[in-house]
Amino acid sequence: MRAVIIEQLGGPEVMKFIEQPDPKPEAGQLVVKVAAAGVNFMDIYQRQGVGGYKPASFPVIQGAEGAGTVTALGPDVTGVSVGDRVAWSGVPHSYAEQVAIPAARAVPVPDGVGLDVAAAAMLQGITAHYLCFSTYPVREGDVTVVHAAAGGVGLLLTQMIKRRGGVVVATTSGGPAARAWRPSLPVRARRTPSFAIRAASRS
């Protein structure tokens, strides 16, 4: 199978394809044929060696999120079958054609949801979910402010808040992202000065 590795820190140019043996599932694992791998800022941080994301050693296969179809099961795996569609987050080495993942990390992908969408939504969806369900359980009529509402987390968070009955005051940086965001949700939009400038002027 092919995988994407880095052998040193740097820009996108340090990423390269390699051929390596197909993974074999160990106890409690399953092997997935990857349909799509999520690309996140932490992957860039790892490649650039920012903060605590610097790899402990090289070479390393990047990626920690994806979705695909189960092709093999290790011992002691129950509740999952070959052919099931699953997604995952927090599993290293996901920039590959096949990945061995812990069965406990496999999330079933519902019918009607594309594997590309599932791969893109896992980490951002988890983030949005804990913000409005755990960090602050949004209630009917709560007014919330969502910054960067045209981004991945912002789009999901806005929809989750509205579904819980909350009212969203959303900010975006403007430009193409904001124009793309408006048709996706039933919102009223208006152009205003910078939120930070207005907030500072009132403090």
KEKOLDREN-219533 format. One line per 2 residues: number of its first residue (from 1); for each residue x, y, z of N, C-alpha, C, O. Coordinates in Angstrom, 1 decimal. Example, Ala and Ser with C-alpha at 12.3 -4.5 7.8 and 13.67 -1.06 7.14 Angstrom:
<pts>
1> 13.2:-5.7:7.8:12.3:-4.5:7.8:13.2:-3.3:7.8:14.2:-3.3:8.5  12.8:-2.2:7.1:13.7:-1.1:7.1:12.9:0.0:7.9:13.4:1.1:8.0
</pts>
This chain:
<pts>
1> 0.8:-1.2:0.0:0.0:0.0:0.0:0.9:1.2:0.0:2.1:1.2:0.3  0.3:2.4:-0.4:1.0:3.6:-0.3:0.6:4.4:0.9:-0.5:4.3:1.4
3> 1.5:5.2:1.4:1.3:6.1:2.5:2.1:7.4:2.3:3.1:7.4:1.6  1.7:8.4:3.0:2.4:9.7:3.0:3.2:9.9:4.2:2.7:9.8:5.4
5> 4.5:10.1:4.0:5.4:10.2:5.2:6.2:11.6:5.1:6.2:12.2:4.1  6.7:12.0:6.3:7.7:13.0:6.3:8.9:12.5:7.0:8.8:11.7:7.9
7> 10.1:12.9:6.5:11.4:12.5:7.1:12.1:13.6:7.7:13.2:13.4:8.3  11.5:14.8:7.6:12.1:16.0:8.2:11.0:17.0:8.4:10.0:16.9:7.7
9> 11.3:18.1:9.2:10.3:19.2:9.3:10.4:20.1:8.1:11.4:20.2:7.4  9.3:20.7:7.8:9.3:21.6:6.6:7.9:21.9:6.1:6.9:21.6:6.8
11> 7.8:22.4:4.9:6.6:22.7:4.2:6.0:21.5:3.5:6.5:20.4:3.7  5.0:21.7:2.7:4.4:20.6:2.0:5.4:19.8:1.1:5.1:18.6:0.8
13> 6.5:20.4:0.8:7.5:19.7:-0.1:8.1:18.5:0.6:8.7:17.7:-0.1  8.1:18.4:1.9:8.7:17.3:2.6:7.8:16.1:2.6:8.3:15.0:3.1
15> 6.6:16.2:2.2:5.7:15.0:2.2:6.0:14.2:1.0:6.2:14.7:-0.1  6.0:12.9:1.1:6.3:12.0:0.0:5.5:10.7:0.1:5.2:10.2:1.2
17> 5.2:10.1:-1.0:4.6:8.8:-1.0:5.7:7.7:-0.9:6.8:7.8:-1.4  5.3:6.7:-0.1:6.2:5.5:0.0:5.3:4.2:-0.2:4.1:4.3:0.1
19> 5.9:3.1:-0.5:5.2:1.8:-0.5:5.6:1.1:0.7:6.8:1.1:1.1  4.6:0.5:1.4:5.0:-0.3:2.6:4.0:-1.5:2.7:2.9:-1.4:2.1
21> 4.3:-2.5:3.5:3.3:-3.6:3.6:2.0:-3.2:4.2:1.9:-2.3:4.9  1.0:-4.0:3.7:-0.4:-3.7:4.3:-0.4:-4.0:5.8:0.3:-4.9:6.2
23> -1.1:-3.2:6.5:-1.2:-3.5:8.0:-2.0:-4.8:8.3:-2.9:-5.1:7.6  -1.6:-5.4:9.4:-2.3:-6.6:9.9:-3.0:-6.2:11.2:-2.3:-5.6:12.1
25> -4.3:-6.6:11.4:-4.9:-6.2:12.7:-4.5:-7.0:13.8:-4.4:-8.2:13.8  -4.1:-6.3:14.9:-3.8:-7.0:16.2:-5.1:-7.2:17.0:-6.2:-6.8:16.5
27> -5.0:-7.7:18.2:-6.2:-7.9:19.0:-6.8:-6.5:19.3:-6.2:-5.6:19.6  -8.1:-6.5:19.1:-8.9:-5.3:19.3:-8.8:-4.2:18.2:-9.3:-3.1:18.4
29> -8.2:-4.6:17.1:-8.0:-3.7:16.0:-8.8:-4.2:14.8:-9.2:-5.3:14.7  -9.0:-3.2:13.9:-9.6:-3.6:12.5:-8.8:-2.8:11.5:-8.3:-1.7:11.8
31> -8.8:-3.3:10.3:-8.1:-2.7:9.2:-9.1:-2.0:8.3:-10.1:-2.7:8.0  -8.9:-0.8:7.9:-9.8:-0.1:7.1:-9.1:0.4:5.8:-8.0:0.9:5.8
33> -9.8:0.2:4.7:-9.4:0.7:3.4:-9.8:2.2:3.4:-11.0:2.5:3.4  -8.9:3.1:3.4:-9.2:4.5:3.6:-9.8:5.1:2.3:-9.2:5.0:1.2
35> -11.0:5.7:2.4:-11.6:6.4:1.3:-11.2:7.9:1.3:-11.0:8.5:0.3  -11.1:8.5:2.5:-10.7:9.9:2.7:-10.0:10.0:4.0:-10.4:9.5:5.0
37> -9.0:10.9:4.1:-8.3:11.2:5.3:-8.5:12.7:5.6:-8.4:13.5:4.7  -8.9:13.0:6.9:-9.1:14.3:7.3:-7.8:15.1:7.3:-6.7:14.5:7.7
39> -7.8:16.4:6.9:-6.6:17.2:7.0:-6.9:18.3:8.0:-7.8:19.1:7.8  -6.0:18.4:9.0:-6.3:19.4:10.1:-5.0:20.2:10.4:-3.9:19.9:9.9
41> -5.2:21.3:11.1:-4.1:22.2:11.4:-3.1:21.4:12.2:-1.9:21.7:12.1  -3.5:20.5:13.0:-2.5:19.8:13.8:-1.5:19.0:12.9:-0.4:18.7:13.3
43> -2.0:18.5:11.7:-1.1:17.9:10.8:0.0:18.8:10.3:1.2:18.4:10.2  -0.4:20.1:10.1:0.6:21.1:9.6:1.5:21.4:10.8:2.7:21.5:10.5
45> 1.0:21.5:12.0:1.8:21.8:13.1:2.9:20.7:13.3:4.0:20.9:13.6  2.4:19.4:13.1:3.4:18.3:13.3:4.4:18.4:12.2:5.6:18.2:12.5
47> 4.0:18.7:11.0:5.0:18.7:9.9:6.0:19.9:10.1:7.2:19.8:9.7  5.6:21.0:10.7:6.4:22.1:11.0:7.1:22.1:12.3:8.0:22.9:12.6
49> 6.8:21.1:13.2:7.4:21.0:14.5:7.0:22.0:15.5:7.7:22.4:16.3  5.7:22.5:15.3:5.2:23.5:16.2:4.8:23.0:17.6:4.0:22.0:17.6
51> 5.2:23.6:18.6:4.7:23.2:20.0:5.0:21.7:20.3:6.0:21.2:19.9  4.0:21.1:20.9:4.1:19.7:21.3:3.7:18.8:20.2:3.6:17.6:20.4
53> 3.6:19.2:19.0:3.2:18.4:17.8:4.4:17.8:17.1:4.3:17.0:16.2  5.6:18.2:17.5:6.8:17.8:16.8:7.0:16.2:16.9:6.9:15.7:18.0
55> 7.2:15.5:15.8:7.3:14.1:15.9:8.5:13.7:16.8:9.5:14.3:16.8  8.3:12.6:17.5:9.4:12.1:18.4:10.5:11.5:17.5:11.7:11.5:18.0
57> 10.2:11.0:16.3:11.2:10.4:15.5:10.7:10.4:14.0:9.5:10.7:13.8  11.6:10.2:13.1:11.3:10.1:11.7:11.8:8.8:11.1:12.7:8.2:11.7
59> 11.2:8.4:10.0:10.0:9.0:9.3:8.7:8.7:10.0:8.7:7.8:10.9  7.7:9.5:9.7:6.4:9.3:10.3:5.3:9.5:9.3:5.4:10.4:8.5
61> 4.3:8.6:9.4:3.1:8.8:8.5:2.2:9.8:9.2:1.9:9.6:10.4  1.8:10.8:8.5:1.0:11.8:9.1:-0.5:11.4:9.1:-0.9:10.3:8.6
63> -1.3:12.3:9.6:-2.8:12.1:9.6:-3.3:11.4:10.9:-2.6:10.5:11.4  -4.5:11.8:11.3:-5.0:11.2:12.5:-6.5:11.1:12.4:-7.2:10.9:13.4
65> -7.1:11.2:11.2:-8.5:11.2:11.1:-8.9:10.7:9.7:-8.1:10.9:8.7  -9.9:9.9:9.6:-10.3:9.4:8.2:-11.6:8.6:8.3:-12.3:8.6:9.3
67> -11.9:8.1:7.1:-13.1:7.2:7.0:-12.9:6.2:5.9:-12.1:6.5:4.9  -13.5:5.1:6.0:-13.3:4.1:4.9:-14.2:2.8:5.2:-15.1:2.8:6.0
69> -13.8:1.7:4.6:-14.5:0.5:4.7:-13.6:-0.6:5.4:-12.5:-0.8:5.0  -14.2:-1.3:6.3:-13.5:-2.3:7.1:-13.2:-3.5:6.1:-14.1:-4.0:5.5
71> -11.9:-3.9:6.1:-11.5:-5.0:5.3:-11.0:-6.3:6.1:-10.9:-7.4:5.6  -10.7:-6.1:7.4:-10.2:-7.2:8.2:-10.4:-6.9:9.7:-10.4:-5.7:10.1
73> -10.6:-7.9:10.5:-10.8:-7.8:11.9:-9.8:-8.6:12.7:-9.4:-9.7:12.3  -9.3:-8.0:13.7:-8.4:-8.7:14.6:-9.1:-9.5:15.7:-10.4:-9.4:15.7
75> -8.4:-10.3:16.4:-9.1:-11.1:17.5:-9.8:-10.2:18.5:-9.4:-9.0:18.7  -10.9:-10.7:19.0:-11.6:-10.0:20.1:-12.4:-8.8:19.6:-12.7:-7.9:20.5
77> -12.6:-8.6:18.3:-13.4:-7.5:17.8:-14.8:-7.9:17.7:-15.1:-8.9:16.9  -15.7:-7.2:18.3:-17.1:-7.5:18.1:-17.9:-6.2:17.8:-17.4:-5.1:18.0
79> -19.1:-6.4:17.2:-19.9:-5.3:16.9:-19.5:-4.6:15.6:-20.2:-3.6:15.2  -18.5:-5.1:14.9:-18.1:-4.5:13.6:-17.9:-5.7:12.6:-17.4:-6.8:13.0
81> -18.2:-5.5:11.4:-18.1:-6.5:10.4:-17.3:-6.0:9.2:-17.3:-4.8:8.9  -16.7:-7.0:8.5:-16.0:-6.6:7.2:-17.1:-6.0:6.3:-18.2:-6.6:6.1
83> -16.7:-4.9:5.6:-17.7:-4.2:4.8:-18.4:-3.0:5.4:-19.0:-2.2:4.7  -18.3:-2.9:6.7:-18.9:-1.8:7.4:-18.1:-0.5:7.0:-16.9:-0.5:6.8
85> -18.9:0.6:7.0:-18.2:1.9:6.8:-18.1:2.6:8.1:-19.0:2.7:8.9  -16.8:3.0:8.4:-16.5:3.6:9.7:-15.7:4.9:9.5:-15.0:5.1:8.5
87> -15.7:5.7:10.5:-14.8:6.9:10.6:-14.1:6.9:11.9:-14.5:6.2:12.8  -13.0:7.7:12.0:-12.3:7.8:13.3:-11.5:9.1:13.4:-11.3:9.8:12.4
89> -11.1:9.4:14.6:-10.3:10.5:14.9:-9.3:10.2:16.0:-9.6:9.3:16.8  -8.2:10.8:16.0:-7.2:10.5:17.0:-6.4:9.2:16.8:-5.9:8.7:17.8
91> -6.4:8.7:15.6:-5.6:7.5:15.3:-4.5:7.9:14.3:-4.7:8.4:13.2  -3.2:7.7:14.8:-2.1:8.2:14.0:-2.0:7.3:12.7:-2.5:6.3:12.5
93> -1.2:7.9:11.7:-0.8:7.3:10.5:-2.0:7.1:9.5:-2.1:6.1:8.8  -2.9:8.1:9.5:-4.1:7.9:8.7:-3.9:8.4:7.3:-4.8:8.2:6.4
95> -2.8:9.0:6.9:-2.5:9.4:5.5:-2.0:8.1:4.8:-0.8:8.1:4.4  -2.8:7.1:4.6:-2.4:5.9:4.0:-3.6:5.2:3.3:-4.7:5.6:3.6
97> -3.3:4.3:2.4:-4.4:3.6:1.8:-5.1:2.6:2.7:-6.3:2.3:2.5  -4.4:2.1:3.7:-5.0:1.2:4.7:-4.5:1.6:6.1:-3.3:2.0:6.2
99> -5.4:1.5:7.1:-5.0:1.9:8.4:-5.5:0.8:9.4:-6.7:0.4:9.3  -4.7:0.4:10.3:-5.2:-0.4:11.4:-5.6:0.5:12.6:-4.7:1.3:13.1
101> -6.8:0.4:13.0:-7.3:1.3:14.0:-7.9:0.5:15.2:-8.4:-0.6:14.9  -7.9:1.0:16.4:-8.6:0.4:17.5:-10.1:0.3:17.2:-10.7:1.3:16.8
103> -10.7:-0.8:17.4:-12.1:-1.0:17.1:-12.9:0.0:18.0:-14.0:0.4:17.6  -12.4:0.3:19.2:-13.1:1.3:20.0:-13.2:2.7:19.5:-14.0:3.5:19.9
105> -12.3:3.0:18.5:-12.3:4.3:17.9:-13.1:4.4:16.6:-13.3:5.5:16.1  -13.7:3.3:16.2:-14.4:3.2:14.9:-15.9:3.7:15.2:-16.6:3.2:16.0
107> -16.3:4.7:14.4:-17.6:5.3:14.5:-18.4:4.9:13.3:-17.9:5.2:12.2  -19.5:4.2:13.4:-20.3:3.8:12.2:-20.7:5.0:11.4:-21.1:6.0:12.0
109> -20.6:5.0:10.1:-21.0:6.1:9.2:-22.4:5.7:8.7:-22.6:4.7:8.1  -23.4:6.6:9.0:-24.8:6.3:8.6:-25.0:6.3:7.1:-24.2:6.9:6.4
111> -25.9:5.5:6.6:-26.3:5.5:5.2:-26.7:6.9:4.8:-27.3:7.6:5.6  -26.3:7.3:3.7:-26.6:8.7:3.2:-25.5:9.7:3.5:-25.6:10.8:3.0
113> -24.5:9.3:4.3:-23.4:10.2:4.6:-22.2:9.7:3.8:-21.8:8.6:4.0  -21.6:10.5:3.0:-20.4:10.1:2.2:-19.2:10.0:3.1:-19.1:10.6:4.1
115> -18.3:9.1:2.7:-17.1:8.8:3.5:-16.2:10.1:3.5:-15.5:10.3:4.5  -16.3:10.9:2.4:-15.5:12.1:2.4:-16.0:13.1:3.5:-15.3:13.8:4.1
117> -17.4:13.2:3.6:-18.0:14.0:4.6:-17.7:13.5:6.0:-17.4:14.3:6.9  -17.8:12.2:6.2:-17.5:11.7:7.5:-16.1:11.9:7.9:-15.8:12.3:9.1
119> -15.1:11.8:7.0:-13.7:12.0:7.4:-13.5:13.5:7.7:-12.7:13.8:8.6  -14.2:14.4:7.0:-14.0:15.8:7.3:-14.7:16.3:8.5:-14.2:17.3:9.1
121> -15.7:15.6:9.0:-16.5:16.1:10.1:-16.1:15.6:11.4:-16.6:16.1:12.4  -15.3:14.6:11.5:-15.0:13.9:12.8:-14.5:14.9:13.9:-15.1:15.2:14.9
123> -13.3:15.4:13.7:-12.6:16.2:14.7:-13.4:17.5:14.9:-13.6:18.0:16.0  -13.8:18.1:13.8:-14.5:19.4:13.9:-15.9:19.2:14.5:-16.4:20.0:15.3
125> -16.5:18.0:14.2:-17.8:17.7:14.8:-17.7:17.4:16.3:-18.6:17.9:17.1  -16.7:16.7:16.7:-16.5:16.5:18.1:-16.3:17.8:18.9:-16.8:18.0:20.0
127> -15.5:18.7:18.3:-15.2:20.0:18.9:-16.5:20.8:19.1:-16.8:21.3:20.1  -17.3:20.9:18.0:-18.5:21.6:18.0:-19.5:21.0:19.1:-20.2:21.7:19.8
129> -19.5:19.7:19.1:-20.5:19.0:20.0:-20.2:19.3:21.5:-21.1:19.6:22.2  -18.9:19.1:21.8:-18.6:19.4:23.3:-18.8:20.8:23.7:-19.1:21.1:24.8
131> -18.6:21.7:22.7:-18.8:23.2:23.1:-20.2:23.5:23.4:-20.5:24.2:24.4  -21.2:22.9:22.7:-22.6:23.3:23.0:-23.4:22.2:23.8:-24.6:22.4:24.1
133> -22.7:21.0:24.0:-23.4:20.0:24.8:-22.8:19.8:26.2:-23.5:19.5:27.2  -21.4:20.0:26.3:-20.7:19.8:27.5:-20.2:21.1:28.2:-20.5:21.4:29.3
135> -19.4:21.8:27.4:-18.8:23.0:27.9:-19.9:24.0:28.4:-19.8:24.5:29.5  -20.9:24.2:27.6:-22.1:24.9:28.0:-23.3:24.3:27.3:-23.4:24.5:26.1
137> -24.1:23.5:28.0:-25.3:22.9:27.3:-26.3:24.0:26.9:-27.0:24.6:27.7  -26.3:24.3:25.6:-27.2:25.4:25.1:-28.6:25.0:25.3:-29.1:23.9:25.1
139> -29.4:26.0:25.8:-30.8:25.8:26.1:-31.7:26.6:25.1:-31.2:27.5:24.5  -32.9:26.3:25.0:-33.9:27.0:24.2:-33.8:28.5:24.5:-34.0:28.9:25.7
141> -33.6:29.4:23.5:-33.6:30.8:23.7:-32.2:31.4:24.1:-32.1:32.6:24.1  -31.2:30.6:24.4:-29.9:31.1:24.7:-29.3:31.8:23.5:-29.4:31.4:22.4
143> -28.7:33.0:23.8:-28.1:33.7:22.7:-26.6:33.4:22.8:-25.9:33.6:23.8  -26.0:33.0:21.7:-24.6:32.6:21.6:-23.9:33.4:20.6:-24.5:33.9:19.6
145> -22.6:33.6:20.8:-21.7:34.3:19.7:-20.8:33.2:19.2:-20.0:32.6:20.0  -20.8:33.0:17.9:-19.9:32.0:17.2:-19.0:32.8:16.3:-19.4:33.4:15.3
147> -17.7:32.8:16.7:-16.7:33.4:15.9:-16.2:32.4:14.8:-16.3:31.2:15.0  -15.8:33.0:13.7:-15.3:32.2:12.5:-16.4:31.2:12.1:-16.1:30.0:11.9
149> -17.6:31.7:12.0:-18.8:30.8:11.8:-18.8:30.2:10.4:-19.5:29.3:10.1  -17.9:30.8:9.5:-17.9:30.2:8.1:-16.8:29.1:8.0:-16.7:28.4:7.0
151> -16.1:28.8:9.1:-15.1:27.7:9.1:-15.8:26.4:9.4:-17.0:26.3:9.7  -15.0:25.3:9.5:-15.5:24.0:9.7:-16.2:23.8:11.0:-17.4:23.4:11.1
153> -15.5:24.2:12.1:-16.2:24.1:13.4:-17.3:25.0:13.5:-18.4:24.7:14.0  -17.2:26.2:13.0:-18.2:27.3:13.1:-19.5:26.8:12.4:-20.6:27.1:13.0
155> -19.4:26.3:11.2:-20.6:25.8:10.5:-21.3:24.7:11.3:-22.6:24.8:11.4  -20.6:23.8:11.8:-21.3:22.7:12.6:-21.8:23.2:13.9:-22.9:22.8:14.3
157> -21.1:24.1:14.6:-21.5:24.6:15.8:-22.8:25.4:15.7:-23.7:25.3:16.5  -22.8:26.2:14.6:-24.0:27.1:14.4:-25.2:26.2:14.2:-26.3:26.5:14.8
159> -25.1:25.1:13.4:-26.2:24.2:13.2:-26.7:23.5:14.5:-27.9:23.3:14.7  -25.7:23.1:15.3:-26.0:22.4:16.5:-26.7:23.3:17.5:-27.7:22.9:18.1
161> -26.3:24.5:17.6:-26.9:25.5:18.5:-28.3:25.8:18.1:-29.2:25.8:18.9  -28.5:26.0:16.8:-29.9:26.3:16.3:-30.8:25.1:16.5:-32.0:25.2:16.8
163> -30.2:23.9:16.4:-31.0:22.7:16.6:-31.5:22.5:18.0:-32.5:22.0:18.3  -30.7:23.0:18.9:-31.0:23.0:20.4:-31.9:24.2:20.8:-32.2:24.3:22.0
165> -32.2:25.0:19.8:-33.1:26.1:20.1:-32.4:27.4:20.5:-33.1:28.4:20.8  -31.1:27.5:20.3:-30.4:28.7:20.6:-30.4:29.7:19.5:-30.7:29.4:18.3
167> -30.0:30.9:19.8:-29.9:32.0:18.8:-28.4:32.3:18.6:-27.7:32.4:19.5  -28.0:32.3:17.3:-26.6:32.5:17.0:-26.3:33.9:16.5:-27.0:34.3:15.5
169> -25.4:34.5:17.1:-24.8:35.8:16.6:-23.5:35.4:16.0:-22.6:35.0:16.8  -23.3:35.4:14.7:-22.2:34.8:14.0:-21.3:35.9:13.5:-21.7:36.9:13.0
171> -20.0:35.7:13.6:-19.0:36.6:13.0:-18.2:35.8:11.9:-17.9:34.6:12.1  -17.8:36.5:10.9:-16.9:35.9:9.9:-16.0:37.0:9.4:-16.2:38.2:9.7
173> -14.9:36.6:8.7:-13.9:37.6:8.3:-14.4:38.3:7.0:-13.7:39.2:6.5  -15.5:37.8:6.4:-16.0:38.4:5.1:-15.4:37.6:4.0:-14.7:36.6:4.1
175> -15.6:38.2:2.8:-15.0:37.6:1.6:-15.7:36.3:1.1:-16.9:36.1:1.5  -15.0:35.5:0.3:-15.7:34.3:-0.2:-16.2:33.3:0.8:-17.3:32.8:0.6
177> -15.6:33.2:2.0:-16.0:32.2:3.0:-17.4:32.7:3.5:-18.3:31.9:3.7  -17.5:34.0:3.8:-18.8:34.5:4.3:-19.9:34.4:3.2:-21.1:34.0:3.6
179> -19.6:34.6:2.0:-20.6:34.5:0.9:-21.1:33.1:0.8:-22.2:32.8:0.5  -20.1:32.1:0.9:-20.5:30.7:0.8:-21.3:30.3:2.0:-22.2:29.4:1.9
181> -21.1:30.9:3.1:-21.8:30.5:4.4:-23.2:30.8:4.4:-24.1:30.1:4.9  -23.5:32.0:3.9:-24.9:32.6:4.0:-26.0:31.7:3.4:-27.0:31.5:4.1
183> -25.8:31.1:2.2:-26.9:30.3:1.7:-27.1:29.0:2.4:-28.2:28.3:2.3  -26.1:28.6:3.2:-26.2:27.2:3.8:-27.1:27.2:5.1:-27.5:26.1:5.5
185> -27.4:28.4:5.6:-28.2:28.4:6.8:-29.2:29.5:6.7:-29.0:30.5:6.1  -30.4:29.4:7.4:-31.4:30.4:7.4:-31.0:31.6:8.3:-31.3:31.6:9.5
187> -30.2:32.5:7.8:-29.7:33.6:8.6:-30.0:34.9:7.9:-30.2:35.0:6.7  -29.9:36.0:8.8:-29.9:37.3:8.3:-28.4:37.9:8.4:-27.9:37.7:9.5
189> -27.9:38.5:7.4:-26.5:38.9:7.4:-26.4:40.4:7.3:-27.2:41.0:6.5  -25.5:41.0:8.0:-25.2:42.4:7.8:-23.7:42.7:8.0:-23.1:42.0:8.8
191> -23.2:43.7:7.3:-21.8:44.0:7.4:-21.6:45.0:8.5:-22.3:46.1:8.5  -20.7:44.8:9.4:-20.5:45.7:10.5:-19.0:45.8:10.7:-18.2:45.0:10.2
193> -18.5:46.9:11.4:-17.1:47.0:11.7:-16.6:45.8:12.5:-17.4:45.0:13.0  -15.3:45.6:12.6:-14.7:44.5:13.3:-15.3:44.3:14.7:-15.5:45.3:15.5
195> -15.7:43.1:15.0:-16.2:42.7:16.3:-15.3:43.1:17.4:-15.7:43.7:18.4  -14.0:42.9:17.2:-13.0:43.2:18.3:-12.9:44.7:18.5:-12.8:45.1:19.6
197> -13.0:45.5:17.4:-13.0:46.9:17.6:-14.2:47.4:18.3:-14.1:48.3:19.2  -15.4:46.9:18.0:-16.6:47.3:18.6:-16.6:46.9:20.1:-17.0:47.7:21.0
199> -16.1:45.7:20.4:-16.1:45.2:21.8:-15.1:46.1:22.6:-15.4:46.4:23.7  -14.0:46.4:22.0:-13.0:47.2:22.7:-13.5:48.6:23.0:-13.2:49.2:24.1
201> -14.3:49.2:22.1:-14.8:50.5:22.3:-15.8:50.6:23.4:-16.1:51.7:23.9  -16.4:49.5:23.8:-17.4:49.5:24.8:-16.9:49.0:26.2:-17.6:49.0:27.2
203> -15.6:48.6:26.2:-15.0:48.2:27.5:-14.4:49.3:28.2:-13.9:49.1:29.3
</pts>
